[in-house]
Amino acid sequence: MALPVTPALTTDCVVLDAAGRVLLIRRGNPPFQGQYALPGGFVDVGETVEDACRRELKEETGLTVGALKLIGVYSDPKRDPRGHTCSVAFLAHVDAAEPKAGDDAAAAAWVKVWRGETLAFDHAQILHDAERLAAAD
Amino acid sequence: MALPVTPALTTDCVVLDAAGRVLLIRRGNPPFQGQYALPGGFVDVGETVEDACRRELKEETGLTVGALKLIGVYSDPKRDPRGHTCSVAFLAHVDAAEPKAGDDAAAAAWVKVWRGETLAFDHAQILHDAERLAAAD
């Protein structure tokens, strides 16, 4: 049985360190090239969203994390100019680590004050929701 | 820009009534034809997962519900024999309503004791998670 065409499935990861900083990349490719974004990407057929989240985080920043906590699911048809994507966003914590940019990321860094930055996609909304979730822990 | 092929996006809805019963359908088509399942189905390109959840619930049971609460995201590559699907599951409550089977549903009914039943897909796991979420409210 062939599966119907649906929105494309993506995942994004909000990683916070012990100082409350968030791990962001600079996008190396369009759309939003050069802007800050959360590490993430498309889910491959045959992998879970959690595995995809860890894979993309590793590819783009070199980091590995422990437990992933579901933040939310973001499926506004206009969230991605390439077409309809749906992102499953996760929260993770690390004590300290030095990110190393790779794959689609032109740079990767810990950012203390992200509210003054222009973030790609709906990543500002995801970060807001992540901080609320982290505060409730 | 063409989007890559990813797992197909689906949604399922756990509806509980005031008596703690859960709304289940009997599947009218393969896979799991004739078995109990949660109302749900594939997300269309151009609609949010929340809108898809309400649409499928309406099509299969005739019911409309208020707030949807995210239960979880289920993306095991083996969860659906047709191919890799990822379901975003939501919880909703209704005081009382008479379901009316339609679309893919051969029947729709309130079920008090679902644990003795064989449920399609990973819907038993979704129901377990939904009841834990509902108890924590």
Interface residues (C-beta under 8 A of the other chain):
Chain A: M1 A2 L3 P4 V5 T6 P7 A8 L9 T10 P30 P31 F42 V43 D44 V45 G46 E47 T48 V49 E50 L70 G72 V73 S75 D76 P77 R82 G83 H84 T85 C86 V88
Chain B: M1 A2 L3 P4 V5 T6 P7 A8 L9 T10 P30 P31 F42 V43 D44 V45 G46 E47 T48 V49 E50 L70 G72 V73 S75 D76 P77 R82 G83 H84 T85 C86 V88
